Amino acid sequence: MKIKIGIIVILGMFLSVAKAFAQDPNFYIFLCFGQSNMEGHAIIQAQDTVNVDPRFKVMETLDCDKLGRSKGKWYTAVPPLCRCGTGLTPADYFGRTMVANLPKKIKVGIINVAIGGCKIELFDKDNYQSYVSTAPSWMIDMIKQYDGNPYGRLVEMAKLAQKEGVIKGILLHQGESNVNDTLWTKKVKLVYDNLMKDLKLKPKKVPLLAGELVNADQKGACASMNTLIATLPQTIPNSYVIPSNGCPSAPDHLHFTAEGYRMIGKRYAERMLSILGCKINESK
């Protein structure tokens, strides 16, 4: 009898521990990568730091002492959501809009690894080193923060996140450094396919959302790239292009203003909510 009781107690303890570390199907995780517009170029304003729903989380990808954050840990997603001193990104209002329209039981987590000025080649896990060898010194300093391998850091953090939640999608904003590169869509597919393989994800269940660059209606310096970006779904079937028309541009016509980031971030969310089959509350 004592042996049976002992077995039951041990089994109960095992189940309790397993449950504590079980993947939560109601924790939706989204990977974000790209260059400066995903990194966050606009100055974070007061309105961007208040009323952040604690259901919206960010996994810090670096040790940020001044922010009181450690690499690989989750925090309420008060910006910055990329590196320790970056600005407002599309991910900010993507996450805010998601939690505002999803059931209360669902949390949303962001993992953002982005490098200003980089080509998509930086995220090619097999050839990134040759790209890094020719990168300017100011970019090298940023890359070093990810131990020289931003793609590797993204995967490292994603694997940690998968112990707690489910990766539901990937957000990309990149292309300014690949303007007129007709192979861009194939290069993006290579990164996407590697993420699917390395994280054991199924492409049919993990859409890629790619944002347009600053639009021609805002005199975007790289707006011609949007024609190429529009063809991405022909190369990656489960991909969607997020329009940037009407999103205000900074004076350099390369980056969005803070309002532009809020607008395109909401558009990323609206598309993702549609994919998930969720209705959007227009009052939010």
C-alpha atoms as one frame of an Amber mdcrd trajectory, in Angstrom:
protein
   0.000   0.000   0.000   2.839   2.376   0.920   4.531   1.664  -2.409   1.355
   2.550  -4.316   0.958   5.776  -2.359   4.600   6.639  -3.051   4.151   6.073
  -6.763   1.031   8.255  -6.783   2.858  11.051  -4.952   5.831  10.904  -7.340
   3.512  10.826 -10.357   1.638  13.831  -8.996   4.871  15.762  -8.526   5.995
  14.871 -12.045   2.710  16.069 -13.543   2.913  19.309 -11.556   6.421  20.032
 -12.819   5.464  19.101 -16.397   2.472  21.416 -16.233   4.630  24.265 -14.904
   6.918  24.012 -17.932   4.251  23.094 -20.493   3.824  25.115 -23.657   0.884
  27.491 -23.198  -1.320  27.428 -26.329  -2.724  30.808 -25.297   0.668  32.517
 -25.436   1.068  33.713 -29.034   4.673  34.497 -30.004   5.776  36.527 -33.019
   9.305  36.814 -34.384  10.346  40.180 -35.831  13.409  40.893 -37.932  14.705
  43.306 -40.551  16.619  46.547 -40.709  16.183  50.056 -39.275  12.420  50.400
 -39.587  11.952  47.159 -37.635  14.759  48.134 -35.289  12.908  51.330 -34.401
  13.991  54.698 -35.761  11.446  57.146 -34.344  11.810  58.706 -30.906   9.579
  56.983 -28.343   6.935  59.428 -27.144   5.122  59.577 -23.800   1.951  58.042
 -25.252   3.953  54.984 -26.316   5.079  54.124 -22.787   1.746  54.202 -20.955
  -1.228  51.855 -20.779   0.711  48.872 -22.118  -1.412  45.802 -21.383   0.654
  43.337 -19.307  -0.632  40.624 -21.671   1.705  42.132 -24.282   5.248  40.879
 -23.621   8.710  41.325 -25.105  11.566  38.864 -24.703  14.739  40.884 -24.236
  17.462  39.691 -26.610  20.305  41.485 -24.810  21.268  42.357 -21.259  19.979
  45.917 -20.795  21.026  47.053 -17.327  19.574  50.552 -17.667  16.188  49.049
 -18.529  16.447  46.454 -15.778  16.148  43.682 -18.354  18.105  40.472 -18.900
  18.558  38.442 -22.070  16.027  35.673 -22.533  13.492  37.039 -20.030   9.953
  38.284 -20.660   8.841  41.806 -19.734   5.759  43.940 -20.279   6.333  45.381
 -23.763   7.134  48.982 -22.923   9.445  50.269 -25.680  12.193  49.887 -26.744
  11.350  46.431 -28.124  14.580  45.818 -30.042  17.994  46.669 -28.588  18.480
  48.625 -25.387  18.453  52.097 -26.939  16.353  51.739 -30.089  13.127  53.567
 -30.882   9.501  52.907 -31.744   8.865  49.968 -34.103   5.934  48.426 -35.982
   6.013  45.689 -33.314   4.828  48.122 -30.628   1.395  48.797 -32.050   1.186
  45.379 -33.628   1.222  43.887 -30.145  -1.043  46.514 -28.610  -3.628  46.017
 -31.334  -3.398  42.235 -31.054  -4.111  42.067 -27.315  -6.882  44.650 -27.645
  -8.718  42.367 -30.062  -7.890  38.881 -28.780  -9.678  37.091 -25.928  -8.437
  38.077 -22.457  -6.942  34.629 -21.897  -4.435  35.144 -24.733  -1.028  36.802
 -24.277   1.171  38.097 -27.088   4.962  37.949 -27.036   7.437  39.708 -29.350
  11.040  38.768 -30.112  12.713  41.460 -32.203  16.194  41.173 -33.735  16.937
  43.865 -36.311  19.999  45.744 -37.575  19.809  49.182 -39.179  21.164  49.350
 -42.716  21.590  45.610 -43.182  20.823  43.599 -46.271  18.686  40.481 -45.996
  21.933  38.548 -46.453  22.776  39.228 -42.788  20.077  36.701 -41.834  21.365
  33.985 -44.168  22.609  31.523 -41.565  25.090  29.826 -43.902  26.604  32.896
 -45.555  26.153  35.773 -43.106  29.854  35.845 -42.230  30.877  36.864 -45.728
  28.370  39.728 -45.522  29.590  40.785 -42.084  33.194  40.848 -43.376  32.260
  43.724 -45.697  29.869  45.584 -43.360  30.725  49.136 -42.225  32.168  49.621
 -38.735  29.028  51.285 -37.380  26.992  48.216 -38.320  29.606  45.830 -36.933
  29.149  47.360 -33.494  25.438  46.493 -33.585  26.048  43.010 -34.949  28.553
  42.316 -32.167  25.802  42.841 -29.608  24.262  39.629 -30.962  27.605  37.807
 -30.711  28.140  38.464 -34.406  25.133  36.417 -35.548  21.699  38.119 -35.407
  19.966  35.133 -37.023  21.497  32.832 -34.441  20.288  35.089 -31.615  16.774
  35.156 -33.060  16.661  31.367 -33.178  18.207  31.065 -29.708  15.551  33.319
 -28.190  12.767  31.686 -30.206  13.693  28.249 -28.872  13.508  29.599 -25.324
  10.119  31.131 -26.092   8.800  27.869 -27.516   9.096  26.319 -24.065   6.383
  28.705 -22.911   4.256  29.559 -25.918   3.512  28.956 -29.597   5.083  30.822
 -32.515   2.161  32.105 -34.561   3.823  34.307 -37.139   6.857  36.232 -38.383
   7.042  39.969 -39.050   9.577  41.326 -41.531  10.429  44.910 -42.407  13.454
  45.065 -44.657  14.424  46.009 -48.190  15.886  49.509 -48.205  19.368  47.996
 -48.553  18.231  45.555 -51.253  16.513  47.977 -53.609  16.232  46.580 -57.146
  17.586  43.204 -56.005  15.488  40.831 -58.102  16.658  37.904 -55.963  15.311
  39.482 -52.763  12.198  37.308 -52.565  14.297  34.147 -52.907  16.685  35.393
 -50.230  13.769  36.063 -47.891  12.423  32.584 -48.598  15.785  31.104 -47.639
  15.632  32.826 -44.250  11.997  31.828 -43.779  12.681  28.197 -44.707  15.628
  28.077 -42.305  13.455  29.412 -39.485  10.844  26.771 -40.233  13.487  24.044
 -40.125  15.491  25.280 -37.144  12.380  25.881 -35.007  10.469  22.831 -36.271
   7.602  24.970 -37.537   5.068  24.199 -40.248   4.912  26.849 -43.012   1.151
  26.441 -43.401   0.705  27.427 -39.756   3.245  30.272 -39.547   2.593  33.173
 -41.930   5.200  35.755 -42.886   4.002  39.364 -42.842   6.227  41.761 -44.796
   5.739  45.508 -44.610   6.095  47.880 -47.529   8.821  50.514 -47.325   7.950
  54.208 -47.034   5.392  54.654 -49.773   5.577  56.721 -52.956   2.740  58.884
 -51.593   5.215  59.981 -48.897   8.035  60.449 -51.428   9.701  57.283 -50.170
  13.350  57.117 -51.220  13.081  53.338 -51.707   9.430  53.129 -52.707  10.334
  51.326 -55.938  11.190  48.285 -53.806   7.520  47.903 -52.953   6.940  46.498
 -56.425   9.272  43.616 -55.571   7.843  43.189 -52.095   4.394  42.828 -53.663
   5.563  39.644 -55.402   6.644  37.891 -52.183   3.455  35.747 -51.955   4.434
  34.211 -55.301   7.585  32.822 -53.659   6.277  32.202 -50.124   2.641  31.075
 -50.354   1.803  31.830 -46.721   3.040  35.414 -46.848   1.219  38.731 -46.819
   2.246  42.255 -47.763   1.373  45.050 -45.334   0.658  48.342 -47.146   2.400
  51.543 -46.097   0.337  54.052 -48.054  -0.561  57.042 -45.918   1.947  56.201
 -43.185   3.839  59.458 -42.537   7.529  59.593 -43.411  10.420  61.151 -41.557
  12.301  63.919 -43.418  14.834  61.378 -44.741  12.026  59.573 -46.630  13.554
  56.274 -45.506  11.938  55.902 -42.097   8.483  56.400 -40.693   7.541  58.952
 -38.091   6.247  57.709 -34.739   2.718  58.033 -36.109   3.771  56.099 -39.199
   5.021  53.244 -37.024   1.762  53.217 -35.080  -0.236  53.044 -38.298   1.738
  50.297 -40.017   2.001  48.354 -36.754  -1.792  48.300 -36.522  -1.963  47.120
 -40.128   0.335  44.203 -39.374  -2.012  43.313 -36.515  -5.178  43.683 -38.554
  -3.806  41.267 -41.145  -2.690  38.789 -38.474  -6.046  38.972 -36.709  -7.750
  38.304 -40.027  -5.524  35.254 -40.583  -6.447  34.015 -37.105 -10.116  34.512
 -37.902 -10.586  37.197 -35.244 -12.952  40.136 -35.559 -11.438  43.568 -35.106
 -13.081  45.903 -32.614 -13.071  49.174 -34.526 -13.514  51.171 -31.294 -10.119
  50.009 -29.996
